[in-house]
Amino acid sequence: MSETTDADEGRREYDPEDDHAFPDERLNEVLEFVENDPEIQAYLDAQNVNPVTRKGYNDHGSKHIEIVRNRALTLYELLKAGGVEFNGAADQGLDEADEGVIVALAATIHDIGHVVHRDDHAYWSIPLAADLLDRILPELGFYDTAEVVRVKGEVLHAILCHHTKEDPLTTEAGIVRVADALDMEKGRSRIPYEKGGRGINTVSSQAIQGVTLMQGGSVPVLVEIEMLNAAGVYQVDNLLKAKLRDSGLEDDIRIVAVNIREDENPLVERVEL
């Protein structure tokens, strides 16, 4: 995969046109399908009302989904290149090609439970996502009845574990959990904050300027966080590190926060979490 830079988001994006070390034709068809499915797109719009309009939290709509899915698929590629084993599809007797499908679908519909309520939204997402999957998996034309059940179960597992006390039991689910926390630049924190507020959640989220995913050398993935001041450490520690903990990927992902403001005496220049 080539490195692409988005000036607004500072993210490395999954590019289906690049060469991969894993089969991705099925994944590319799924990505095209979800982008053109009216019901999925309606959910991505409607799921922003409760968290943003009614509770004054940060974005959880289509932009959040785009970022999370891109970063989930980037994590997937980097982990695959680093030799990390994936057990979700494998344990179910599914194809290697279904690993990316599970990651992409879970990342796309993980937050649809927000249409019911922000609180406990991961649990509300399960029945809604189950109904969606019952329709779209057969429409994709890849799977027989037994395979639909198995893919559906893996996607729901990943959705459930992205924001609950239940620990991910698969590598695919761990990726979705971590990727959800990687949408954090310039006030896009996954920790809810009050708009216009000056509390630590707001101040720390505004300190994060960029997130870059790359090969980690000693580990498959290095996540580098650029921040304007030391307040950003609170965000990284309480959001990203918390999501990484018990994800099953603790030994495969390294997090480094870097202070990019050229202060004369910065409190924090570089910290590994």
Backbone torsions as a table, in degrees:
resi	resn	phi	psi	omega
1	MET	NA	139.3	176.2
2	SER	-85.7	154.2	177.7
3	GLU	-83.8	125.7	176.2
4	THR	-121.5	142.5	-177.3
5	THR	-114.7	128.3	175.9
6	ASP	-105.7	116.2	-173.9
7	ALA	-62.0	-30.1	-178.2
8	ASP	-81.4	-38.9	-173.3
9	GLU	-106.7	-20.1	179.3
10	GLY	62.7	38.2	-174.8
11	ARG	-117.7	154.1	170.5
12	ARG	-93.1	126.0	-172.4
13	GLU	-106.1	148.3	172.2
14	TYR	-69.6	130.5	179.2
15	ASP	-120.7	107.1	-176.8
16	PRO	-66.2	-12.3	-179.9
17	GLU	-83.7	-15.5	-179.9
18	ASP	-76.7	159.8	178.2
19	ASP	-74.2	143.0	-179.1
20	HIS	-129.0	159.7	176.4
21	ALA	-93.6	11.7	-179.5
22	PHE	-141.1	156.3	-178.7
23	PRO	-70.4	128.0	-176.1
24	ASP	-130.5	9.2	179.3
25	GLU	-61.3	-43.0	179.2
26	ARG	-64.3	-42.1	178.1
27	LEU	-60.1	-44.5	-179.0
28	ASN	-62.1	-37.5	177.3
29	GLU	-67.0	-37.9	177.9
30	VAL	-65.1	-43.0	179.8
31	LEU	-61.7	-42.0	177.5
32	GLU	-64.5	-39.5	-179.5
33	PHE	-62.3	-49.8	-174.8
34	VAL	-67.9	-31.2	179.3
35	GLU	-69.5	-21.4	-177.1
36	ASN	-111.9	7.0	-179.4
37	ASP	-89.2	117.1	-175.4
38	PRO	-61.2	-37.9	-177.3
39	GLU	-68.2	-44.4	177.6
40	ILE	-60.8	-46.2	-178.8
41	GLN	-64.6	-33.8	176.8
42	ALA	-65.2	-40.6	176.6
43	TYR	-61.6	-42.9	-177.5
44	LEU	-63.8	-28.3	175.7
45	ASP	-80.1	-48.4	-175.9
46	ALA	-68.0	-27.9	-175.8
47	GLN	-71.8	-7.0	178.7
48	ASN	-86.4	-14.6	-172.7
49	VAL	-66.7	-51.3	-178.2
50	ASN	-63.5	-50.3	-178.4
51	PRO	-70.2	-38.1	-173.4
52	VAL	-93.2	-58.7	-174.4
53	THR	-68.6	-41.7	-172.4
54	ARG	-95.3	-28.2	-178.1
55	LYS	-113.2	-6.4	176.1
56	GLY	71.3	23.8	178.7
57	TYR	-88.0	-175.0	-178.7
58	ASN	-82.4	171.1	-174.5
59	ASP	-59.0	132.4	172.7
60	HIS	-131.7	25.0	-175.9
61	GLY	-98.7	-146.4	-171.9
62	SER	-63.8	-33.4	178.3
63	LYS	-66.0	-43.5	176.4
64	HIS	-59.5	-43.8	-178.7
65	ILE	-64.2	-42.5	178.3
66	GLU	-58.4	-46.6	-178.9
67	ILE	-65.1	-47.9	-177.9
68	VAL	-62.5	-44.6	-178.8
69	ARG	-64.5	-43.3	178.1
70	ASN	-60.9	-42.7	-178.0
71	ARG	-74.9	-32.6	175.3
72	ALA	-62.7	-43.4	-179.2
73	LEU	-71.9	-31.0	173.8
74	THR	-67.1	-44.4	174.6
75	LEU	-57.6	-43.6	179.9
76	TYR	-57.3	-48.5	-178.7
77	GLU	-64.7	-44.7	-178.5
78	LEU	-64.6	-39.8	179.5
79	LEU	-68.6	-40.4	176.6
80	LYS	-61.6	-44.7	179.7
81	ALA	-63.9	-28.4	180.0
82	GLY	-86.4	4.7	175.8
83	GLY	82.1	14.8	179.3
84	VAL	-73.7	135.4	-179.9
85	GLU	-84.1	140.4	177.5
86	PHE	-108.3	129.4	-173.7
87	ASN	-112.9	-9.9	-176.9
88	GLY	-63.5	-63.4	178.8
89	ALA	-64.5	-41.0	-176.0
90	ALA	-61.6	-45.5	-179.1
91	ASP	-61.6	-27.8	-179.4
92	GLN	-89.7	1.1	-178.5
93	GLY	74.5	19.4	178.6
94	LEU	-87.8	171.3	-179.0
95	ASP	-77.6	158.9	173.4
96	GLU	-57.7	-35.0	179.9
97	ALA	-61.1	-20.3	-178.3
98	ASP	-82.4	-12.5	177.1
99	GLU	-59.9	-52.0	179.7
100	GLY	-65.4	-34.4	177.4
101	VAL	-62.4	-45.3	179.3
102	ILE	-60.9	-46.1	179.8
103	VAL	-61.3	-47.3	-176.0
104	ALA	-65.7	-45.0	-179.2
105	LEU	-66.1	-43.5	179.8
106	ALA	-64.0	-41.8	179.2
107	ALA	-64.7	-33.2	-177.8
108	THR	-72.1	-39.6	-172.3
109	ILE	-116.0	18.6	-176.0
110	HIS	-66.7	-24.0	-173.4
111	ASP	-108.2	10.2	-174.2
112	ILE	-66.7	-17.1	176.5
113	GLY	-63.2	-13.6	176.0
114	HIS	-61.1	-22.3	178.6
115	VAL	-66.0	-21.5	176.3
116	VAL	-88.6	-53.6	178.8
117	HIS	-168.4	148.2	173.4
118	ARG	-64.3	-45.2	-178.2
119	ASP	-64.8	133.0	179.8
120	ASP	56.2	33.2	-173.2
121	HIS	-62.8	-28.9	179.9
122	ALA	-62.1	-35.6	178.9
123	TYR	-72.1	-38.1	177.8
124	TRP	-67.9	-26.9	-179.7
125	SER	-65.6	-28.9	-172.5
126	ILE	-60.8	-55.1	-179.0
127	PRO	-65.8	-34.7	179.5
128	LEU	-67.8	-44.3	178.8
129	ALA	-66.2	-36.2	179.0
130	ALA	-61.0	-43.2	178.0
131	ASP	-63.2	-43.3	178.1
132	LEU	-60.8	-45.9	-177.0
133	LEU	-66.6	-33.7	176.6
134	ASP	-60.7	-29.0	178.6
135	ARG	-87.7	-50.7	-167.7
136	ILE	-77.1	-33.5	-178.0
137	LEU	-62.4	-45.1	174.7
138	PRO	-64.9	-34.7	-179.2
139	GLU	-65.3	-28.3	179.8
140	LEU	-64.1	-29.9	176.1
141	GLY	82.9	8.7	-179.2
142	PHE	-89.8	-27.8	-161.1
143	TYR	-120.1	144.0	168.6
144	ASP	-84.1	-177.9	-173.9
145	THR	-60.1	-45.5	-179.2
146	ALA	-63.8	-39.4	-179.8
147	GLU	-69.8	-35.3	174.9
148	VAL	-57.8	-46.0	-179.9
149	VAL	-60.5	-43.6	-176.0
150	ARG	-70.8	-44.1	177.0
151	VAL	-63.4	-44.0	179.2
152	LYS	-57.3	-46.3	-179.9
153	GLY	-60.8	-40.6	-179.5
154	GLU	-68.9	-39.3	177.5
155	VAL	-64.9	-43.9	179.8
156	LEU	-64.7	-37.3	177.0
157	HIS	-60.2	-45.0	180.0
158	ALA	-65.0	-39.4	178.3
159	ILE	-63.3	-47.1	-178.1
160	LEU	-58.9	-42.6	-171.7
161	CYS	-83.1	-0.4	-175.8
162	HIS	-74.7	-22.8	-174.4
163	HIS	-154.9	43.6	179.1
164	THR	-139.9	177.1	179.0
165	LYS	-75.7	-14.4	179.8
166	GLU	-70.5	125.6	-179.4
167	ASP	-78.0	141.6	174.4
168	PRO	-61.7	137.3	178.4
169	LEU	-105.6	-0.4	179.8
170	THR	-132.6	156.3	176.3
171	THR	-63.8	-39.1	179.1
172	GLU	-58.9	-44.4	179.6
173	ALA	-67.6	-37.3	177.2
174	GLY	-61.0	-38.5	178.3
175	ILE	-61.6	-46.6	-178.1
176	VAL	-63.7	-39.7	178.7
177	ARG	-60.3	-47.6	-178.7
178	VAL	-70.3	-42.3	-177.7
179	ALA	-61.1	-34.0	178.7
180	ASP	-58.8	-33.1	-179.2
181	ALA	-83.5	-11.0	-176.5
182	LEU	-83.5	-2.4	172.7
183	ASP	-90.1	86.0	-170.4
184	MET	-142.9	4.2	-178.7
185	GLU	-73.7	146.1	165.9
186	LYS	48.7	50.9	175.5
187	GLY	88.6	4.6	-179.3
188	ARG	-90.2	26.6	-178.5
189	SER	-53.8	146.0	172.9
190	ARG	-83.2	-8.2	172.6
191	ILE	-82.5	119.3	-177.2
192	PRO	-60.3	140.2	176.5
193	TYR	-139.6	161.5	179.8
194	GLU	-86.5	125.3	-179.9
195	LYS	-60.3	130.6	-179.3
196	GLY	85.1	-6.1	-179.2
197	GLY	-75.3	165.9	-179.7
198	ARG	-122.9	19.2	177.9
199	GLY	-71.4	173.2	-175.1
200	ILE	-62.1	-35.1	179.4
201	ASN	-62.7	-41.9	-179.9
202	THR	-70.3	-48.6	-177.5
203	VAL	-62.6	-44.0	-177.7
204	SER	-68.5	-37.3	-179.9
205	SER	-66.7	-35.8	178.6
206	GLN	-70.3	-18.4	-179.2
207	ALA	-76.4	-21.2	-178.0
208	ILE	-80.3	121.9	-176.3
209	GLN	-107.3	-26.5	-177.4
210	GLY	-159.9	151.5	176.7
211	VAL	-131.6	125.7	179.6
212	THR	-126.7	133.4	176.4
213	LEU	-108.2	134.1	-177.8
214	MET	-154.3	169.1	174.3
215	GLN	-63.8	139.2	-170.6
216	GLY	-99.1	-0.6	-179.6
217	GLY	76.8	-90.5	-179.2
218	SER	-73.2	-19.2	175.5
219	VAL	-131.6	160.6	-177.0
220	PRO	-62.7	-33.3	-172.3
221	VAL	-131.4	132.9	169.0
222	LEU	-113.1	125.1	173.9
223	VAL	-105.7	114.4	179.7
224	GLU	-105.2	124.1	-178.9
225	ILE	-107.5	121.8	175.2
226	GLU	-95.0	129.7	-178.2
227	MET	-134.0	155.4	-177.7
228	LEU	-87.2	-22.8	179.7
229	ASN	-157.8	174.9	-173.7
230	ALA	-66.2	-17.6	178.8
231	ALA	-60.4	-26.9	179.5
232	GLY	-62.0	-24.9	179.0
233	VAL	-60.7	-36.8	178.9
234	TYR	-60.4	-42.4	-179.5
235	GLN	-63.9	-47.8	-177.8
236	VAL	-65.1	-42.0	-176.2
237	ASP	-70.5	-41.5	-174.3
238	ASN	-89.2	-11.5	179.6
239	LEU	-113.4	-69.1	-173.7
240	LEU	-67.9	-47.9	-179.7
241	LYS	-63.4	-37.3	178.7
242	ALA	-64.6	-37.4	178.1
243	LYS	-71.3	-35.8	179.8
244	LEU	-67.6	-35.7	179.8
245	ARG	-60.7	130.7	179.0
246	ASP	66.2	16.6	176.2
247	SER	-82.4	-14.8	-172.7
248	GLY	88.3	-3.6	-177.2
249	LEU	-114.6	14.1	-175.7
250	GLU	-57.4	-34.6	-177.7
251	ASP	-88.4	-2.2	-174.1
252	ASP	-112.3	-12.9	-177.1
253	ILE	-125.7	128.7	178.7
254	ARG	-111.6	134.8	-178.4
255	ILE	-114.1	127.0	176.9
256	VAL	-128.3	128.7	176.1
257	ALA	-106.4	131.9	-175.4
258	VAL	-124.2	131.4	175.7
259	ASN	-83.7	116.6	-175.9
260	ILE	-98.6	-5.2	177.9
261	ARG	-79.2	132.9	-175.2
262	GLU	-87.1	60.1	174.8
263	ASP	-73.0	155.2	-179.5
264	GLU	-66.1	-41.6	-179.0
265	ASN	-134.0	73.2	-178.8
266	PRO	-66.0	141.8	179.6
267	LEU	-66.5	-38.4	179.2
268	VAL	-132.7	124.0	175.6
269	GLU	-97.4	-43.5	-178.4
270	ARG	-157.5	131.4	-180.0
271	VAL	-140.3	136.1	175.8
272	GLU	-100.6	130.2	-176.6
273	LEU	-111.8	NA	NA
